[in-house]
Amino acid sequence: MNAEHGGRPAQALGATAVGTVQARLRLTRLGLWLIAAILAVRQLAVVLSTPRGERLTDLETWVGPEGVLHVKGSLYESTQFTGTPFGGLVLKPLTRAAEQALGWGWSFGTLLLVVALGLVAARALPQPVSRRTALLAAPVAISLLMLSLPVRNTLYLGQTSIMPVLLVLLGCFAVRGERAGGVLIGLAAALQPTLLLFAPLLWFTGRRPAALTAGITFAASTVLAWAAMPHDSYTYWVHHMAGVGLGGSADDLGNQSLHGALLRLGLTGPLEIALFLFLGAAVAVLAMRRAVRYAHDGQLLLAVAITGCAAIVVSPTAWQHQLLWVLLAVVGQVGRRAGDRYVWPVAVVLVMTLPARMMLPDQAVFRPLRADLVLLAALATAAVVPFLSRTSPYWRTPLPTRYADPVPSRFRHIPLVPFLRRVLSRPNLLFELLLIRVTYDVYAQIRLAAAGGSNSAGRATAEEHGAQVHSVERALHIDIEYWANHTVVRVDWLRNFCDFYYESFHFGVPLTILAVLYWRRPVDYRWARTAIGSATVFALIGFWLYPLAPPRLMPGLGFIDTVHGTQDFSRPDYGTLTELTNQYAAMPSLHFGWSLWCGLVILILARRWWLKALGLLHPLFTLTSIVVTGNHWILDAAGGAAVVAAGFGVTYLFQGPRAAAEAPGQQELPGSGAGPYSELSRYSPGAAVVRRVNSPCGLRQPPPSTRSHGE
């Protein structure tokens, strides 16, 4: 309309808009490919910069001058070679290559295999896909593969675990003809026997020639290896029962199979074997039913991921470099709401790229979960997660995210990011827990790194800054820490109360407030969470730029550490969290900052005056406890207040003013994803129409039934 009134044809305006979108798409694609290239170069540099003898250790064990593939005797005498006899037969020609040249060639070759894997996976996305998705999928897939722990371990150790995954994907999505695809899948099974599960997948999806070819190829490869190396074949298949015990103890944390998990739980002997066989068979049957269903639904890549995850579960040993199948499950869609769509892929990416210690705290109750986190992800993919079918009305059109009506701002450009305004529905709990846990671990790591990686590394600088803060407080006549510390020490009950308050309420109160807001006030939860998160980020910057010794760790000033006792400053006691926290991260004080955040949130949101007053008492008690115990200076508390103010300010800047208070009687509708502050929006997903797609390996995808869905 503006174009017509301005004298320009609307068609020209539309062409300009399309050209702008295409230019942005090309620029985004170029940036993603650049990120993928940087990650590839970085992974290669990490491997090749590692001293010889510490990198490519598995490869050197196999093909080095004293490798098991070079010397006479059995491949499995040292239990370092974990591959099948057929794998050893394929690798034997490499023994004549020079070790250094082989290392470079192997690393570059593995990178090329990863790139090929990402390209094939990107092409295998369930159809139809938008042009934007088709253009951006390949660099995103390659970047995720480069970041994943299985690929990083494969590059570092010099393993062959990329090859079976690539062979299966090539057999399913790249080559033409059923028998050609069956040959590739059979070769993959010859390298990793549990991949024979793909033969039933082919069979039950109507591709019986491909399934028969896969089985024949596997049998022929195994027989060939048996004829060439009968002793090794007997050792692998009979003595070690298809590789059990090779590469290390089966109960090692690196073995993420069901067998390894049962051993870590203390089960041994016939009971463990019987339970493993029973549970493994149950998972395999359930996973196969799900995989066949999703293959018929047109989600072949998801079906392949489910089958691969089942192979991880039922394998006697599944080491970390063999767990790449879990990452492929990122293509599955879970959840009816648009806000839930990112939870499953984010969880998969975090599990496959971060160590388990970052996902779950190091406490006794969580240790079994930490030990088997990847196995749990594989089990969930194979048998539990309710992935959406393409016939579902929510596949293309999920329930939209509902936002509060915008609140007028005093400033013209506030909010800076309008789409971040307050969401009405409750956020996904799993995503929130993952976010809180990963963010806290990053916070702890940065806080420790700010002191040079250990508490003692930054001690001199921190004590110098402590002297500076003490001098400023004396100049301002607010240096009350010494008087308060020694006054409280003389009153036992007051000292005990302050010690207890300091140690007990720092984490508990903020988490309790967040939990209550999540359950009772989901809209206010997002606002409060963003504010405390922003304040913590600002505090990390302060820890990094200005390491500061608290009063209790300042020699010569005479402070008494009421929590840890009198200090020997030749070897000071940093407390029970010495290895986890930076004791010189005193400026700003997050003890006071988080308590002030609690008080302000209660003051703003509570409806009763006594709750508001109680909320304000928490920062007052916290300020008293951090000063009298000798853990913070007065100026630390001022710094904590400053970062909290900055946190609320940034939240206002990006999200705008808070929405109006909840109207009386307006409640969230159960199961609708709706919330207060607005009426239930109308939703009509329309008819789900999916065209027929045939894959190269021939897994048939009958068109889903076309159904109309009303409001």
N, C-alpha and C positions, 0 to 999 in steps of 0.2 A: 504493500500500500504506500509506504514512504517512497519507494522507487517510482511508482506511477505518478504521485503528486509532484515529485521532483523532476519529472521529465525523462527518467531513465526507464527503459523497459524492464519488467519484472524478470524476464528470462535471463537478461544479462546479470542481474543481481544474483539469481539462483546459480548461474554458472560461476560467478565469482566466489560464492559461498562454498560450492563444491570444490573449486580449485584450492581454496584456503584449507578445507578439511583434508584434502589429499596431500597438500604440502606438509601439514602438521603430522599426518600419518607417516609420510616418508621420513620426516625428521625423527619421529619417535622410533621408527623401525631402525634407522641408522644408529640412534643412541643405544638401543637394546643390543644390536650386534656388536657395538663397541664395548659394552659391558661384558658380553659373552667372551669377546676376544681378550679383554683384560683379565678376566677370571682364568681363562685357559693359560695365558702366559704366566700368571701368578702361580698356578698349580705346578706348571712345568718348572718354573724357577725354584720353587720350594723343594722339589724332588732333586733337581740337578745340583742345587747348592748344598745339599746335605753331604757330609763326608762319605767317601766310599767305605763300605762295611756297615753303614747305618741306613742306606737307602737301597731299594730294590732287593731287600734281604731274601725274600722268597725266590725271586728270579735267580739270584746268585747261588742260592742253595740248590737250585735245579740244574743250572747250566754253567756254573762257574767251573774253574779248574778242578775243584773237588766235588762238583755237584753230583747229585744222585743220577742224573741223566747221562753223565759222562763216564763215571767209573763203572766197573763191572760189579754185578751183584744186584740185589733187589732195590726197587725204587722206594720201598717202604721200610727199609732198615732203620732209618732215623726218624720216621713218622713226620718228617718235614714236608714231604710231597703229599698233598691231599687230593690230587686229581685222580681220575680214573686211569686204568692202564691204557685206554685209547688216547687220553690226553697226553700221557707220557710218550706214546708212540708218535704222536703229532709233533711234540716238542723236541724229540731227539735230534732232528737235523740242525737245531739251533746251537747244539753244543760245539760246533766248529767255529762259531762266530767269536770275534774278540769281545771280551767282557765290556770294555768301555763303549765300543761301537754298538753293541747289543743294548746297553743301557739307554743310550740316546735314541736308538731306533725303536726300542720297546716303548719308551715314554711318548714319543711322537706318534707311534702307531696307536697307542691306547687313546690319546687325545682324538685322533681321527675316528676311532671307533665310537667314542662318546658323541662326537659331532654327528656321525651317521645315525646313532641311536636317537638323538634329539630330533633330527630331521624326519625320521620315519615315524616317531611318536607324534610329532606335530601334524603330519599328514593323516594320521589315523584317528583324529578327533571325530566324535560322532557328528554325522551330517544332519541337517545342513548347518554350516557355520558362516558367520559374516565374513566379509572380505577383510575387515580389520583383524578379526581373530586369526584368519588364515595367514596374514602377513606377519603378525606379531608372535604367533605361537612358537615358531622355530627358535628364535633367539631366547625367548623366555625358557623354553624347555632345555636348551643347552646350558643356560646359566644355572638353572636349578640342578642339573646333573653335575656341573662343575662344583657346586657348593655342597653336594650331598656327601655324607660320610662314606658310603660305599665306594664312590668314584675316587674320593681322596685317598682312601686306604688302598684301592687297587693301584693307583699311580705310585703311591709310596712303597708298597710291598712288591710291585711287579707281578700282580696276579693276572689271571685270565678270565675273571668273572664277568667282564663286559661281553665277551664273545657269546655265551649261551643266550643271554637276553637279546642281543642283536640278532642272532640266528632265528629265534622265535618270532621276533617282530618282522624280520624280513620274510619269513615263511608265511606270516599271516597277512601282511599288508603291502609287500613290495613285488614279489615274484609272481609271474603268471602261471597258472596251471596248478591243479591240486597236487600232483605228484611231486613237482618241484618244491612246493611249500612243505610237503611231508618229509622230503629228504632233509631240508634245513632243520626242521623241528627234530627229526631223528638224530641228526648230528649234535644238536644242542643237548638232547637226552644222553647221548654217548659221553658228553663231557660232564653232565650233571644229571644223574639218573632220575632224580625225583621229577624232572621235567617231562617224564613220560605221562604225567597227568594231562598234558595237552593232547595226547592221543584220544582219550575219552571225550574231550571237548570237541575235537573234530568229528568224532563218531556220532555223538548225540546232536550235533548241529547239521547232520545230513551230509557230511563230507567224508564218507567212509573210505574212498580210495586214498585220500590224504592221510587218514588215520592209519590205514594198513601200511602205507609207504613209510610213515614215521616209525612204526613198530619194526618193519623189516630193516630199515636203515640202522636203527639202534642195535638190533640183533646182529646184523652183519658187521658193524663196527666193533662190537664187543667180541664176536668170534674171531675177527681179524687180529685184535689185540691179544686174545687168548692164544692164538696160534703163534704169534710172534713172541709173546712173553708169558708163557704158561704159568711160571712160578709166581710172577707178580700178579697175574690175574687171579690165581687161587688165593694169594694173600689178601688182595683187596676185597673180592666178592665173598669169600668163605671165612677166612680168618678174621678179617675186620668187619664182616657183615656190611658190605657196601660202604666202607670208609669210616665206620665208627671208630673213634679214638685217634684218627689221624689228625695231625696238626695241633695237638694239645689235648688236655683233659676235656672230656665231654661236658663236665660241670663248670667249665670256665665261663666267665661272664660274657666272653665274646661269642659263645655259641647260643644264638637266639632261636633255637628250635624248641619244640615242645619237650623233646628228650632232655635237653640241657636244663630246662626249667624244672622238670620233675626231679632231676638229680640235685639241683640247688635247693629244692624243698626238703631234701633228706631222704627221698625214696630211692631204694636200691633193689637189685636182685630181680627175681621173677615178678614181684608185684609191680615194680616200676615198668618192666618190659610189657606186661599185660595191659597196664593202664595206658602206656604210650601207644600201643597198637590199637586199643579200643578207641581212645580219644582221637588219635590220628585218622582212623578210618571214618569216624563220625564227622570230623572236620572236612575230610576229603569229599565225602558224599554230599554234605551240605553245600560246600563251596562249588562242587560241580553242578548241582542243581541251580544255584544262583548264577554261575557263569553262563550256563546254557540259556537261562532266561534272559539275561542281559544281552547275549549274543543275538538271540532272536529279536530282541528289542532294538537292535541296531547299534549297541554300544560295545563294539568288539574290543576296543582298547581296555575298557573296564573289565570285560570278561577275561581278557588275558591277564590283567593285573590281579583279579581274584584268584585265577588258577595259579599264578606265580606265588602269591602269598600263601596259598594252601601248600605248595611245594616247600616253602620255607618251614611251615609248621610241622609237616610230616617227615622232614629230612632228619636223619640221625644227628647231623651237625650242620649248622648254618652260620658260618662266620660272617663278620661284619661286611666284608667285601662282597658277599653273596646276597645281600638284602635289597638289591635295587628294585625288586618288584614292588615293594611298598610305595616307592615314590610314584610309580605309574598310577596308583589309585587316586592321585590328585584329580583325575579327570571326572570322577564320580560327583554327581550333584546330590546334595542332601539338604532337606528342609524346604518348607513351603514358603517361608517368608524371604524376601529379598535380603534382609539383614542377616539371615542365617547361612546364606550361600557361601560365604567366605570362611566359615568356621572349620569345615572339614579340610579344605585344601591348606589352610594355614596350619592346622594341627599336624597334618602329614608332613608339610615342609619343615616345621619346627622339629618334629621327631627325627627326620632324616638328615637334618643339617646341624643340629645342636647336640652336645653331649647330654646324656640323661641327667647329670647333676644339675643342669640348668633348668630342666623341666620340672623336677620334683626336689623338695628340700631333703637334706641329708639327715633324716630322722628314722628311727627304727621302724615306725609304722609304714613308711614309704619305701623302705629298702627293697622289699620283694618286687614292687612295681618298677623301681629304678633299674633293677637288674634285668627285667624282661620287658622294657618299654617298647622296643621294636617288635618283639614277638607279640605283644598285645595289639600293636597297630596292625600286624599281619593277620592276627586272629579276627580283629574287628572287620577288616576288609573282606576276609574270606567268608565270614559266617554271621556277622552281626549288623553292620551298618545298613540302614534301609535306603539304599540309593534310589533316586527317583527314576521312574520309567518315562520314556519319551511320549507315551500315551497319556501321561498325567497332565492335567491342565496347568500345573505349576511348573512344568519343564521350561516352557518358553516365557511364561508370564507369572512369576511368583507374586505372592501378596506384596503389594508395594509398601515401602517404608513410609510411615505417616509422621508428619512434622507438625509441630505447634504453629499456630498462627504467629507471624512475625510481630515483634513488639517494636514500636517506634523508638528510634534512638535519637539522642541529642546531637549526634554527629552524623554527618552526611554519609561517610564511607564505612560506617559500622553497621553490621559486621563485615570484616574483610572477606570472609569465606561464607557466603550465605547458606550453602548446602550443609554447613556444620551446625545450623540452628537446631534447636532441641528436638530430638526424636521422641515420639510418644510411646512407642512400644518398648518393652523391657529387653535389654540386650541379651545375647546368648550367654548363658552362664559358663559354659566350657570355654568360650573365647575370652571371657573376662578373667577366668582363673589362669589361663595360659598367659594372658597379657600381664597380669599382676606378677606371676611367678618369673617370667622371663625378664620383665622390667626390673624386678628386685635383684635378680642375679647380675644383670648388667650394671645396676647401681652399685652392688657390692664389689664387683670387679674394678669398676672405675674408681671407686673410693679407695680401694687398696692400691691401685696403680698410681694414684695421685701422690702417694708417699714413696714412689720408686720401687714398688713391688713388695715391700715389706715394711713393718713398723719402724725398724731401726734405720732404714735407708735415708729417710728424710728427717731424722731427729734433730740435727744441728739447725737446719733451716726452720723447722717448726718451733724450736726453742727460741730462736732469734725473733721470730714473729710474735711469740708469746711475750717476750720482753717489750716489744713495740706496743702491743695491745695494753699491757700493764701500765706502761708510761702514759698512754693516751687516757686511760681511765683515771690515773692519778691526777692528770692535768684537769680533767673534768670533774674531779671529786666524786666519782662513782665507784671507786675501788673498794667495794664492801665485801668482796669474796672472802678475804682472810678473816675478818670479824665474824661473818656469818658462819663460816666453816668451823671455827673454834668455839663459837657459842653453841652450836647444835651438838658438837661432839660431847659437851658436858651434860647433855640431857639425853639419857639412853633411849627413852621411848620415842622422842622426837627424831633422834638419829635413825632408829630402826624404821620409823615410818617413812622418812625421806629416802632411805636406801631402798625400801620396798617399792615406793612409788616410782623411783627412778628406773628400777629394773623391770617393773611389771606392766606398765601402762603405755609404753612407747608404741608398740605395735598393736596391742589388743584393742585400744579405744578406736583408732582410725579404721581398723578392719571391721569392728562391730558397727560403726556408723555407716560404712559402705554397705555392709550386709543388710542393715535395716532399710537404707534408702533403696537398695536394689529390690527388696521385697515389697516395701510399702510405697515408695516414691520413685519409680524408675526414671521419670523425667529429670528429677533433681539429682538422681544418682550420676547421670552422665555429666551434668554440670560440675558436681562436687569432685568426681573422679578426675576430670580434666584439670581442675584447679590444683589439686594436690600433686598430680603428675607433673604439671608445668613447674610448680614450686620445687619439686625434687630435682628436676633437670637444672634449674638455676643453682640449686645448692651444689650439685656436682661440679658445676663450673667454679664455684667458690672453693671447693675442696682442692680442685686441680691448681688453681692460680695462687692460693694462699694457704698452704698447710700450716696449721697452728696447733701448738701444744696446749692442752687444757691446764688449768692451775695445778691439778694433782700430779702432773708430769713435768712441772717446772722446778728444777733443782735450786735450792737456796732460798726459796720464798716461804718455806715452812708450812705448806698446806698438808692437811691430813686426808688421805684417801679413805673415806669412810666405807666404801664398798669393798675395796681390795686390800686394805690394810696399809701399814707404813711402807713406803717405797725405798728400795735399794736402787739408787739411780745409776749404779754401774750395770745393773740388770733389772730394769723396772718391770713391774707386773702390769701387762696390758689387759689383763682380764681373760675370761674364758673364751672370747672370740678373737684371740690374738691373730690367728692365721686367716680369719675371714673378714675382719674389718680394719680400717685404718684409724688407729687411736689418735692420730694427729689431724683428723678431719673435724675440727671443732668450729670452724667458721664457714658458713653460718650454722647455727644449732638447729638441726632437724628435730631434736627432742622438743624444743620449744616451738619450732615452726609447725610441725604436725599437730601439736596440742592446740596451737592458736587456730589452725585450720578447723580442728574439731569444734572449738568454742564458737567460731564464726558461723559454721554450718548449722550448729544447734540454735544459735541466736537468730539466724535468718529463717530457719524452717520450722522450729518448734512453735506450737500454738499456745502453750501454757507458760506463764511467767516463771514458774518455779523450775521448769526445764531449761529455760533460757539462762537463769541464774546458775543452775547446776553446770551447764555447759561452760560458762565463763570461769567457774572455779577450776576446771581442769588445766587451762594454761597457767593460772596463778600457782597452783600446786606444782606443776611441772617446772616453772621458772624457779620456784623456791628450791626444789630438789636438785636441779642441775647446778645451782650455785653453791648450796651448802655442802654438797658431796664433793665439790672440787672438780667437777667434770666440765664446767663451762664458765667463761667470763660473761659479764653483763653484756658486753658488746656482741658476743655470740648470739645472745637472744635477740638483740636488735637486728642482727643479720638474718636470723630466722624469720622475724616479722617482715623484713624487707622482701625475702624471696616468696613468702606467702602472698604479700600484696602484689608482687609481680605475677604470681600464678593466677590470682583472680583477675588481674588486669589483662593478661594475655587471653584468658578465657573470654572476657568481655570483648576484647578486640576482635577475636576471630569468630565468636558465636553470637555476639550482640547481647542485649539485656536478657535477663531471665524472663521466661514466659510468665503470664499472670498466674495467680494462685489457683488451685483446683476448685472448680465450681462445686457447690454442695450437691451431693447425690450423684455426681458424675463418676462412674467407676469404670475400670478396665474390663472389657468383655472377655470372658474366659475363652482361651483357644483361638481368639481372633487376631492376636498380635496388636490389638488396639489399646489405647490408653486414654487418659484424661485429656482435657483441654480442647477437644474437638469431637465432632460427630463421626460416626463410622463411615468411612469413605466407601463409595460404590466400587465394585470390582467385577469385571467380566473378562475372564481370560480368553474367551472365544474358543474356537475349535483348534485342536492340535493336529496339524497336518504335517506329516513327515514323509518325504519321498523315499522310494526304494533305493537302497545302496547295496552294491555287491562288492565284496572285497576280493583282492587277487587270490587269496587262498581258498575262497569259495564259501566262507561261513555265511549262509543265507540270512538275509535280514528282511523278513516279510513286513510290508508296510503296516504300521499300527492302525488300528481302527479309528476312523474319523468320528469324533463325538463332539457335540455341541454342549457347552456348559453355560448355564444361565448365571444370574447373579447369586 
